[in-house]
Amino acid sequence: MHDAAILWEWIGFAVRWTHVITAIAWIGSSFYFIALDLGLNRSVPGPADGEEWQVHGGGFYHIQKYLVAPERLPEHLTWFKWESYATWLSGAALLMVVYWVGAELYLIDPSKADLAVWQGVAISAASLAVGWLVYDRLCKSPLGDRPTALMVLLFGVLVAMSWGYHQVFTGRAAMLHLGAFTATIMTANVFLIIIPNQKVVVADLKAGRTPDPKYGKIAKLRSTHNNYLTLPVLFLMLSNHCPLAFATPNAWIIGALVFLMGVTIRHYFNSLHARTGNPTWTWAVTALLFIVIAWLSTAPPPGEAQAAPDGAYESRFAEAEGFDMAAQVVRGRCSMCHAAEPNWPGVRWAPKGVMLETDAQIARHARAIYLQAGVSHAMPPANLTYIAEDERAALVDWYRAASR
């Protein structure tokens, strides 16, 4: 069992690394083509809708854009789609590895909703699917012809989802799911709308038919949504590294405001690339939103509900052989930081919102203690509390005794 815990940690790391790599590829190509499209020189003569000369890596690139297609369609077309698909698939796998398998620790908060593991997992999966169905229906409604009104309504949906997730899941899981909810919409836009529409256009061109311009219009709407949603998704996916973002009763408001910051930042760069102005006011608005978020994170002081009732998971580790010794080590070497009121200089809140003061808290975080301070020396940082090797061995023996 203890070998399985270590193996599972490395599997999680591999999936996370894959997710980061594919996300960089998707976001990089997306941002590049947005900037390219907005910055094209459209005053040049010829059949192309616009062109641009670029220099990179010692070479010069002459890029032309055709509104529908050139007179002769090339034999080979590069489709930018697998970056999006791989990002979502690896993200879904990471969600399963961390939050579904580790539901008792990372997903379910009994103080909010006393759910069984299968119920938490079902809500997690269903919310992503239902989110896409609601979004897609709104886009296909008459609101699709009123992009601004549609965006305002979609923001309302995101605010509602942020609030809803925080009523059910732990703070970090709620923020992560809000990001996954949004990322699912973005990838579904590519997989179910943008690429299929583009394939219809290509098929018409190859058959000598004039493509219906509605396909381009629909794809453009979904692509615009993806453009403005990218930065908030990045914030939400990284939020679990910052307890001030997720470990506060105001986290659902923070999650909502992040979407507004994404809009202001993208509006600035979109305007700059399109040469339609230099709206520096967007930076002031972004800074103001960030200040509000920082204020919300400390009013009232952050901290997830840690006094969870004794469940089967906690009981198994609290009743295991060696728990008393392990708890003594944790309280002596870890609890000065991992506490409701840390007494280590410079630490104002428990790292990642993890508190290790009570027996229930220590038992609940048994696996993290085992990996961070038992089999590895990650904690305490630089071994500042001088945890000895025999104390680390006591943590390992306790975890393995409970896992037999």
Backbone hydrogen bonds, N-H to C=O, Kabsch-Sander energy under -0.5 kcal/mol:
donor,donor_aa,acceptor,acceptor_aa,energy
5,A,1,M,-1.9
6,I,2,H,-1.7
7,L,3,D,-2.6
8,W,4,A,-2.8
9,E,5,A,-1.7
10,W,6,I,-1.8
11,I,7,L,-2.3
12,G,8,W,-2.5
13,F,9,E,-1.9
14,A,10,W,-2.5
15,V,11,I,-2.5
16,R,12,G,-2.4
17,W,13,F,-2.6
18,T,14,A,-2.3
19,H,15,V,-2.4
20,V,16,R,-2.3
21,I,17,W,-2.5
22,T,18,T,-2.6
23,A,19,H,-2.2
24,I,20,V,-2.3
25,A,21,I,-1.9
26,W,22,T,-2.5
27,I,23,A,-2.9
28,G,24,I,-2.5
29,S,25,A,-2.0
30,S,26,W,-2.4
31,F,27,I,-2.9
32,Y,28,G,-2.1
33,F,29,S,-2.4
34,I,30,S,-2.1
35,A,31,F,-2.4
36,L,32,Y,-2.6
37,D,33,F,-2.8
38,L,34,I,-2.3
39,G,35,A,-1.7
40,L,36,L,-0.5
40,L,37,D,-0.7
41,N,51,E,-2.9
42,R,40,L,-0.9
44,V,41,N,-0.5
49,D,65,K,-2.7
50,G,65,K,-1.2
51,E,41,N,-1.6
52,E,63,I,-2.4
54,Q,61,Y,-2.7
56,H,59,G,-2.4
59,G,56,H,-1.8
61,Y,54,Q,-3.5
63,I,52,E,-2.9
63,I,61,Y,-0.6
65,K,50,G,-2.9
73,L,71,E,-0.6
79,W,77,L,-0.7
80,F,78,T,-0.6
81,K,79,W,-1.4
82,W,79,W,-0.5
85,Y,81,K,-2.1
86,A,82,W,-2.9
87,T,83,E,-1.7
88,W,84,S,-2.2
89,L,85,Y,-2.7
90,S,86,A,-2.4
91,G,87,T,-2.0
92,A,88,W,-2.9
93,A,89,L,-2.1
94,L,90,S,-2.1
95,L,91,G,-2.3
96,M,92,A,-2.0
97,V,93,A,-2.6
98,V,94,L,-2.7
99,Y,95,L,-1.7
100,W,95,L,-1.4
101,V,96,M,-2.7
103,A,100,W,-1.2
105,L,102,G,-1.0
106,Y,102,G,-3.1
107,L,102,G,-0.6
107,L,103,A,-1.0
108,I,103,A,-2.8
109,D,168,V,-0.9
112,K,109,D,-2.2
113,A,109,D,-2.4
115,L,113,A,-1.9
120,G,116,A,-2.2
121,V,117,V,-2.5
122,A,118,W,-2.1
123,I,119,Q,-2.5
124,S,120,G,-2.2
125,A,121,V,-2.6
126,A,122,A,-2.8
127,S,123,I,-2.2
128,L,124,S,-1.0
129,A,125,A,-1.6
130,V,126,A,-3.0
131,G,127,S,-2.0
132,W,128,L,-1.5
133,L,129,A,-1.9
134,V,130,V,-2.5
135,Y,131,G,-2.4
136,D,132,W,-3.1
137,R,133,L,-2.0
138,L,134,V,-2.0
139,C,135,Y,-2.3
140,K,136,D,-1.7
141,S,137,R,-0.6
141,S,138,L,-0.8
144,G,141,S,-2.4
145,D,142,P,-1.6
146,R,143,L,-2.1
150,L,146,R,-2.4
151,M,147,P,-2.4
152,V,148,T,-2.1
153,L,149,A,-2.2
154,L,150,L,-2.5
155,F,151,M,-2.1
156,G,152,V,-1.7
157,V,153,L,-1.9
158,L,154,L,-2.3
159,V,155,F,-2.3
160,A,156,G,-2.2
161,M,157,V,-2.3
162,S,158,L,-2.4
163,W,159,V,-2.2
164,G,160,A,-2.6
165,Y,161,M,-2.9
166,H,162,S,-1.5
167,Q,163,W,-0.6
167,Q,164,G,-1.1
168,V,164,G,-0.5
168,V,165,Y,-1.2
169,F,165,Y,-2.8
170,T,107,L,-1.8
174,A,170,T,-2.6
175,M,171,G,-2.1
176,L,172,R,-2.2
177,H,173,A,-2.6
178,L,174,A,-1.9
179,G,175,M,-1.8
180,A,176,L,-2.4
181,F,177,H,-3.0
182,T,178,L,-1.8
183,A,179,G,-2.8
184,T,180,A,-2.3
185,I,181,F,-1.4
186,M,182,T,-2.0
187,T,183,A,-2.6
188,A,184,T,-2.5
189,N,185,I,-2.0
190,V,186,M,-1.4
191,F,187,T,-3.0
192,L,188,A,-3.0
193,I,188,A,-0.6
193,I,189,N,-1.2
194,I,189,N,-3.3
195,I,190,V,-2.3
197,N,193,I,-2.3
198,Q,194,I,-2.1
199,K,195,I,-2.3
200,V,196,P,-1.8
201,V,197,N,-1.9
202,V,198,Q,-2.4
203,A,199,K,-2.5
204,D,200,V,-2.2
205,L,201,V,-2.3
206,K,202,V,-2.4
207,A,203,A,-1.6
208,G,205,L,-1.1
209,R,204,D,-2.9
215,Y,212,D,-1.5
217,K,213,P,-1.8
218,I,214,K,-2.4
219,A,215,Y,-2.1
220,K,216,G,-2.2
221,L,217,K,-1.7
222,R,218,I,-1.9
223,S,219,A,-2.5
224,T,220,K,-2.1
225,H,221,L,-1.8
226,N,222,R,-2.3
227,N,223,S,-2.0
228,Y,224,T,-1.7
229,L,225,H,-1.4
230,T,226,N,-1.2
233,V,229,L,-1.8
234,L,230,T,-1.8
235,F,231,L,-2.1
236,L,232,P,-2.6
237,M,233,V,-2.4
238,L,234,L,-1.6
239,S,235,F,-0.9
241,H,238,L,-2.0
242,C,239,S,-2.3
245,A,242,C,-2.0
246,F,242,C,-1.1
247,A,243,P,-2.8
248,T,246,F,-1.2
251,A,248,T,-2.0
253,I,250,N,-0.8
254,I,250,N,-2.1
255,G,251,A,-2.7
256,A,252,W,-1.4
257,L,253,I,-2.5
258,V,254,I,-1.7
259,F,255,G,-0.6
259,F,256,A,-0.9
260,L,256,A,-0.8
261,M,257,L,-1.9
262,G,258,V,-2.0
263,V,259,F,-1.7
264,T,260,L,-2.2
265,I,261,M,-2.4
266,R,262,G,-2.2
267,H,263,V,-2.4
268,Y,264,T,-1.7
269,F,265,I,-1.9
270,N,266,R,-3.0
271,S,267,H,-2.2
272,L,268,Y,-2.3
273,H,269,F,-2.8
274,A,270,N,-1.9
275,R,272,L,-0.9
276,T,271,S,-2.2
277,G,271,S,-0.7
280,T,278,N,-2.5
282,T,279,P,-1.9
283,W,280,T,-1.4
284,A,280,T,-1.0
285,V,281,W,-2.1
286,T,282,T,-2.5
287,A,283,W,-2.7
288,L,284,A,-2.3
289,L,285,V,-2.6
290,F,286,T,-2.3
291,I,287,A,-2.3
292,V,288,L,-2.3
293,I,289,L,-2.3
294,A,290,F,-2.5
295,W,291,I,-2.3
296,L,292,V,-2.7
297,S,293,I,-1.8
298,T,294,A,-0.5
298,T,295,W,-1.2
299,A,296,L,-1.1
303,G,247,A,-2.3
306,Q,304,E,-0.7
308,A,306,Q,-2.4
311,G,309,P,-0.8
315,S,311,G,-2.7
316,R,312,A,-2.0
317,F,313,Y,-1.2
318,A,314,E,-2.7
319,E,315,S,-2.0
320,A,317,F,-0.6
323,F,320,A,-1.7
326,A,322,G,-2.4
327,A,323,F,-3.3
328,Q,324,D,-1.9
329,V,325,M,-2.1
330,V,326,A,-2.6
331,R,327,A,-2.6
332,G,328,Q,-1.9
333,R,329,V,-2.3
334,C,330,V,-2.7
335,S,330,V,-1.7
337,C,334,C,-1.6
338,H,334,C,-2.3
339,A,337,C,-2.0
343,N,336,M,-2.0
344,W,336,M,-1.0
347,V,344,W,-2.2
348,R,346,G,-0.7
353,G,350,A,-2.7
354,V,351,P,-2.0
355,M,353,G,-0.5
356,L,338,H,-2.9
362,I,358,T,-2.3
363,A,359,D,-2.7
364,R,360,A,-2.2
365,H,361,Q,-1.6
366,A,363,A,-1.4
369,I,365,H,-2.5
370,Y,366,A,-2.7
371,L,367,R,-2.4
372,Q,368,A,-3.1
373,A,369,I,-2.4
374,G,369,I,-0.9
374,G,370,Y,-0.9
375,V,370,Y,-2.6
378,A,372,Q,-0.6
379,M,372,Q,-2.3
383,N,380,P,-2.6
384,L,381,P,-1.6
386,Y,383,N,-1.8
392,R,388,A,-2.1
393,A,389,E,-2.3
394,A,390,D,-1.5
395,L,391,E,-1.6
396,V,392,R,-2.1
397,D,393,A,-2.8
398,W,394,A,-2.1
399,Y,395,L,-2.2
400,R,396,V,-2.5
401,A,397,D,-2.1
402,A,398,W,-2.0
403,S,399,Y,-1.3
404,R,400,R,-0.7
404,R,401,A,-0.5
